[in-house]
Amino acid sequence: MQVRLILDQPHNHFTNLDVITGSVALQVPVTTSVSHINVKLEGEARTRLMSPPGPDPRRDRPRPVVEIHKLLYRVQKVFPPDDPSAGPGPTYLISPGNYTYPFQFKLPFNNSCNNQNTVATNVSFAGFQLEVAKNPTHHVKATLPPSIYYPGEAEIRYYVKCTVNRPSILKENPRAFCNLAFVPIEPPRAPTDGEVYARRQHQFIHDVHPPALPERKGSAFSDIMKRKSSTPSSPATANLPPARWSIDARLPNPAILTCGQDIPLKLIIKQLSERAEPLFLETLQIELVGHTPVRAHEVVRTENNSWVITSLSNLNQSIGTPSDPVGTETELSKEFWYGHNLPDTVAPSFVTCNIARSYELVVSVGLSYGAPKAGMHNQRIVLQLRTNVEVYSGITPPADLLKRMEAQAQNPAFDHPPMQAQPASMAPPGYSGPLQPGAQAPPHNVSGMEDAPPSYEDAVATDLPPLAGARPAYRPPTAPEGESTIDEKRRH
């Protein structure tokens, strides 16, 4: 028996409210008994890190630590059709041939991040000691995170899985997998209020001489250069204070970058003192740096990625003139970076149970002061400006959803039910050690749970149609089809 999944994929990735449709193609060579055929839509956040060595290196060696969270779980039975008259555990005989069973799922907004790992036990797998969860503990409700992949270390993956269940325990249950790329709809944007900026200052001195050449005995040339280097600088520059400038990297507040779009950046250079020499823009580099904290129980590691948006050198562009008064501001041309969109491998910012992603924009500006002259050389400096930014997916929420958000925020009837008090004997949310004797696992609702914005409740958006507008391309690192590459004892 062979089973395949065939997906109808109108886009290169899926987002919230999309309807995933497809079919299960079953090829049966001989008459076979089948209990049922299930199709599951699942999302998982998996991490695997090495624990630090203990005080005794011979006994407490580093070992792999695995943490797994279910972000999304939907099940649909495609065979047999619901039959109230069927008894418990019926078995169906399928004649040889080819069969097709359609299915569909609608992607929700929120995930109930189920921590599978608070009560952990050590198991042996492939010669390693792994920590694998036994009981769910706390739930963190947040918007579904995007697909990401760090080989063998961390992954957020979405997939459709089909399982053909056979009644005999001696026969294998055929399975088929199909990975999905997912990008969430961006949250509602707050109105722009002013600007955020990073600022650096620098000063150049005026009496600059070329570096002294190595002295050679008996050389007339070295004597000439030695006398020239000892010549005092001209009175026109010697009496001036150092020439000072400040440079600002400004973004609209809140600082948001959008996948697939230009960076709304301003670079402004301000003259803070008088000067006697020209100032030049020599180099410019704009880089987006991503920080991804990865947690597996008590072990935490941060992965850093960078995407160069633009990198220019040998610009030699004059900034203002030496006669400019103090306080003159010069804005650099946006043509240096306009048209250089965020790459399609950049994922939106997100926070989930064991993986998160944040960004900062790094702008490196290279300046030189003074034109090259005989007996003089211009000074060079590279100033780096860093600004924390949020990256949004560029997939705008539908207008109907935004209206329901506003109504839900104003109507107390839509509010969440009150949280249940947490008994003192229960472990607090996020606790990753063993429970004390006699303690119980926390219930589904406990104090300290984090909820997503009320606008993205699944119940509010179940009847909204899929998004029909354009969506930026997203090309996450490729994960292998089928089972996860992160080792574990059992498959959920």
Secondary structure by P-SEA (a helix, b strand, c coil): cbbbbbbbcccccccccbbbbbbbbbbbcccccccbbbbbbbcbbbbbbbcccccccccccbbbbbbbbbcbbbbbbcccccccccccbbbbbbcbbbbbbbbbbbbbccccccccccbbbbbbcccbbbbbbccccccccccccccccccccccbbbbbbbbbccccccccccbbbbbbbbbcccccccccccccbbbbbbbbbccccccccccccccaaaaaaaaaaaccccccccccccbbbbbbbccccccccccccccbbbbbbbbcccccbbbbbcbbbbbbbbbbbbbcccbbbbbbbbbbccccccccccccccccccbbbbbcccccccccccccccccccccccbbbbbbbbbbbbbbcccccccbbbbbbbbbbbbbbbbcccccccaaaaaaaaaaaacccccccccccccccccccccccccccccccccccccccccccccccccccccccccccccccccccccccccccccccccc
